[in-house]
Amino acid sequence: MVLSWRHPVPGYDLKLSTSLQRFGSGDPTSRRGHQAFVRAFWSPEGACTLALRQNGSEIEAELVGAGATWVRERLPEMFNFLPQELPWNCPHPGLRQLARRLAGLRVGPFPWVFETVQSIVLQQRVAFEDASASFRRLVMRYGQSAPGPLSLKLPLSPEQWLTVGLNRIQEMEVDPKRAQTLLRVAELGLNPEPTRLAATRGIGPWTLQSVMGFGWGNPDAVPIGDLHLPRVVAEFFGHRPGGDERMLELLDPYRGLRFRVIQWIMAAAHARAF
């Protein structure tokens, strides 16, 4: 099944807003181009490959696979953003400048929450490069070909994670603790409820809040327990690093859009690094 969809999204920047939706440059389940993003994932109705393109102020989508209808019905929600503007009296000139320069970076929900949870669990306590390499090996070994003309692979479905099992997950350089958490998450199914996810052993504040932001599109999520984030936020605001407590103090004036502020700051830090 091939379906199409088009919707005006004024002020939106697809490239910026999906920049962290790939699990590393070698992610076999997705591709990025100039104002284009393609992702293969599982829906309750089956596999789907979603290709998004930006044409001026419009977003065009093409959907392929058994899950295409289910996903298309949820695309309006994906681009129905809550107000995410800085307070008019924001005291920080650097943040005001970032908000103007990166205004097209919007925080919204994505229809691949299960895959987001799995990718974040894989990043627990290890370097991003190591986590993405384990993900790539798992998908290349056990994933199926994605629907559509591109040579993409589907990520593992909940049933596939459970079939692969603990020992074979660990063979991909995933330690037992993360491997067990991956299987517990798989038992929750494709659309885990936030309360059930929070109650799952191995899911701490950092994982839950990361999923709230990157998966469910909560513009106020704050990942607590990140190794680098408190330092980056503190340095942006001109303070010495002081851990999570200090970071929360600095972000407190922006309650309601702290995850959006974090994304602005991280995007600026990434640009400086390169």
Secondary structure, DSSP 8 states (H G I E B T S, - for coil): -EEEEEEE-TT--HHHHTTTSSSSTT-TTEEEETTEEEEEEEETTEEEEEEEEEETTEEEEEEESTTHHHHHHHHHHHT--------TT---HHHHHHHHHTTT------S-HHHHHHHHHHTTTS-HHHHHHHHHHHHHHH--B-SSSS--B----HHHHHHHHHHHHHTTS--HHHHHHHHHHHTT-SS--HHHHHTSTT--HHHHHHHHHHTT--TT---TT-SSHHHHHHHHTT----HHHHHHHHHGGGTT-HHHHHHHHHHHHHHHH-
